[in-house]
Amino acid sequence: MIDPGTISAILVGGLVLLLAVGAPVSISIGLPSALCMLLIVDFDRGAITAAQQMIGGADSFALLAIPFFILAGVIMNNGGIAERLINLARVLVGRTPAPLVQTNVIANAIFGTVSGSAVASAAAIGSTMSPMQRKAGYDRAFSAAANVASAPAGMLIPPSNTLIVYSLAAGGTSVGALFIAGYIPGILWALACAAVVFVYARRHPELKGEPWPKLSVLLTTLWRAVPSLGLIIVAIGGIVVGFFTPTEGSAVAVIYALLLSFLYRTIKVQDLPRILYDACRTSAIVIFLIAVSTIMAYVMTYARLPQLIAESLFGWTDSKVVVLLIMMLVLLLIGIPLDPTPAILIFTPIFLPIAVSYGIDPVHFGIMMVFNLSIAVISPPSAPVLFVGAQVAKVRLEAVIAKLVPFLIVLIVLLFIVVFVPQLSLWLPGLMGLL
């Protein structure tokens, strides 16, 4: 039998090598993990154990919440919801300088709340706002950067599939508590982006605000957007108060989104096969990643990789601040090439026990991880949201990256605040008795 050190080297080396040559993330995780499994035991038992781990990892009732929320998001994307939320954001922005960019930021936060996807927000809101911003003479690169930077707010503001994945990887941390914990950091994310836009607009006096709308226009716009925002009250509210489980809440979200889209007459029956196909394709990627990650978790447990890393950290420093900074730096760097889902599945079993040993609440640590990985998905060079934002704005990637730097600096500072001020994450769940 091969010693755990060799297994660890094969596992980590294989993962890094396959990612470096451009292999899909699922293959980069699954292939080295399966090979290590075969080396731990004989071929027959290794193959059977690997298959059992994959099936067991995907065979979870709680996991059903992810494809349902993804389906609800796809329905929302195709159901004319974005236009109503953009109109609401535009009314809320009012006389703020650079109103179209500020509208983009606020609309991303609102739309992310109902879609739960940074990429979906950047695509849906960006494709609607970019033509308007070009026509008004806005800097296209800066407008695209603001769209990219504000899109991940939906990864923190529920319903968030990323927080559901963390709940599973963390051994069943309350999804309701995580959802409520994400509100303040998610809102702060949007406000930080809005602040950067405000500073930029002050240097460009030509980007004047618009007159406040009449009260009748304000009320009409709000009335048209209320049904879309009702998804938050129905699905998230029901989960938090314990009326139904996250899985049941996600199914309710699908029914609500579908009925709303039919009511708006923006989706036809013949559109459903395409919508279901898009949702199934996205869900399959996520579920397969979770399945292959269970093999990796099994191998890491055998190789005592989490314990070895913990012992190394404890041996190098006993400072809670230094350990947290190291973990955040690792997550930020690893989150650039890795999607948030595999990053959470790989590093939660490694870092969470260390964090808990320092007295950090699992809910707070989950918000830390998701906030960190939300920055990673917009960080160059391989950020999916960055690519989508540049594409919908029809701007060169290099130009968007240059304008994105101030947003990244502010968001990284905000990450430190979220890490070292736990009450930003824990106050609301504690107030509602969810901790």
C-alpha positions, 0 to 999 in steps of 0.5 A: 500500500502506498504511503499517504505522502505519495498519495498527496503528491499525486493528488495535488500534482495531478490537479495542478498539471491538468488545470495547467494544460487546460483540462476541464475542472471536473476531469482535473479533480476526478482523474487524479482522485480516481487514480489515487483511489486505485493505488490505495486499494486494489483495482476492483475495490478502488473502482467500486469505491470511487463509483460509490463515492460519486453516487453517494455524493450526488445522492442528496435530497438537499442537493436538489435545491441547486438545479431548482434554483438554477432553473428558476434563474433561467426562467427569470432570465428569459421571463422579462424580469431584468427590464422591470428590475432595471427600471426600478433601479433607475428610479432608485438612483435618481439624481446620482451622478453617472445614473446609467452606471449606478443603475447597472450596479443596483440592478445587478444586486437586485437581479442577482437576488432573484437569479443567484448567478453572477454570470447571469446578472452580468449578461442579462443586465449588461446586455440591456444597459450597454446600448443605453450607456453607449448612446449616452456617451459613457466610457464603454470600458468603465461601464463594462467594469462596473457591470463586472464588479457588481455582478457577484453581489448575487453570489452573497445575496440569497438564493445563492447556489454557492452558499448551498454548496458550502452548507453541504461541504461544511457538514450541514451548516444551516442554509437559512443562517447562511442565506440571512448572513449573506445580506449585509456583506452582499449589500455592502458589495453593491454599495462599494461598487456604487461608491467607486462609480460616484468617485469616478463620476465626480471627475466627469461632470458631464455625467449628470444625474437625472431629475427625480421622477414624479411620484406616479412614475415611482409608484408605477415602476415599483408596482411593476417590480414588486411581483419579481421581488416577491420571489425573495419573500416567498422562497427565501422567507419560507426557508428562513422561518422554517415553513419549508426546506431549501429544496422545497423552497427552490421548487416553489421558486421555480413555480413562482417564476414560471407563473410570473413569466406566463403572467407577463406573457414573456415565455411561451410553452414552446420555450420550455424545452430550451429553458429546461435544456439550459438549466439541465446543462448548467445543473449537470456541470455543478452536480458532476463537480460535486460528485467527483469532489467526493472522491477527492475528499475521500482520498484527502481523508486517507492521506490526512491532507487537512490534518497535515496542512493544519499542523503546518499552519499551527507549527508556523504561526499561532496567530489567528490573524495570520492564519486567516490572511493565509487562508484568504490569500490561498482562496483568492489565488486558487479561485481565479483558475477554479470555479467557486463550486470546486474551490469550496468543495476542495478547501472547506474540509481543509480550512473549516476545521482550522477556522473552527479551532480558532473560534470562528463560526462556520456561518461566518467562515462560509461568508468569508469564503464566498466573498473571497471567491466572488472577488476571484470570479472577476479577477483576471486573467481567467474570470468568467464574469469578466469575459461575459462583461467584456463580451456584452459591452463589445469592449476589449478585455484589456481595457475592461481590466484597466478600469476594473482595478479600483473596484478590485482594490475597494472590494479586497479592503471590504473583504478584510472588513468582512473577515475581521468584523464577524458581526457583519455576517452573524448579526442578522442570523443571531437576531433571527435565532438561526445560530 
